[in-house]
Amino acid sequence: MNTWVEWWEIPTQTSASHAQMSENIPVFTPDPKKIYRRFFDTDVKAQKYARLMGDQGYHATVKHDRSF
């Protein structure tokens, strides 16, 4: 089973407060060229790295391909 972390930068959007919101903020889909990947031997190491990248301001997810 392969385990990897994908992360990308979260864009900063400024808008009025939620009480003054007149329209919904669109969902951000990152450019595939700006998605970074790093592979890991264990799931525990991948989770620690994803948490570290999240603390640095990135959106990070742990992925598996479930192949044996």
Wavefront OBJ file of the C-alpha trace (Angstrom):
o trace
v 0.000 0.000 0.000
v 1.365 3.400 -0.969
v 0.816 6.377 1.315
v 1.403 9.983 0.350
v 0.523 13.509 1.382
v -0.834 16.078 -1.043
v -0.744 19.735 -0.043
v -1.394 23.105 -1.638
v -1.458 26.704 -0.552
v -4.736 28.081 0.715
v -5.496 31.402 -1.000
v -6.371 34.292 1.255
v -9.697 35.887 0.484
v -10.929 38.951 2.250
v -14.600 39.656 2.435
v -17.081 41.159 4.820
v -17.983 39.356 8.000
v -20.316 36.396 7.810
v -23.192 38.548 9.079
v -22.788 40.889 6.100
v -22.167 38.216 3.479
v -24.267 38.835 0.380
v -22.988 35.855 -1.637
v -21.329 32.540 -0.949
v -17.581 32.208 -1.344
v -16.808 29.744 -4.166
v -15.021 26.489 -3.403
v -11.328 26.704 -4.258
v -9.990 24.004 -6.572
v -6.205 24.182 -6.863
v -4.298 24.058 -10.120
v -3.023 20.460 -10.544
v 0.453 21.838 -11.256
v 0.530 23.477 -7.803
v -0.365 20.353 -5.820
v 2.725 18.991 -4.082
v 3.153 15.311 -3.146
v 5.440 13.441 -0.787
v 5.442 9.672 -0.277
v 5.870 7.912 3.091
v 6.558 4.406 4.381
v 3.983 4.499 7.166
v 0.646 6.139 7.736
v 1.804 7.607 11.060
v 4.647 9.538 9.406
v 2.271 10.794 6.706
v -0.226 12.029 9.301
v 2.492 13.883 11.216
v 3.717 15.543 8.027
v 0.164 16.507 6.977
v -0.397 18.088 10.397
v 2.899 19.987 10.068
v 1.942 21.331 6.632
v -1.493 22.286 7.950
v 0.145 24.256 10.757
v 2.207 26.124 8.145
v -0.942 27.324 6.356
v -1.394 24.673 3.674
v -4.327 22.377 3.006
v -2.955 18.835 3.352
v -4.549 15.410 2.886
v -3.215 11.897 3.388
v -3.963 9.577 0.459
v -3.697 5.794 -0.051
v -3.951 3.698 -3.183
v -4.881 0.513 -1.265
v -2.883 -1.760 -3.582
v -1.328 -4.882 -2.088
l 1 2 3 4 5 6 7 8 9 10 11 12 13 14 15 16 17 18 19 20 21 22 23 24 25 26 27 28 29 30 31 32 33 34 35 36 37 38 39 40 41 42 43 44 45 46 47 48 49 50 51 52 53 54 55 56 57 58 59 60 61 62 63 64 65 66 67 68
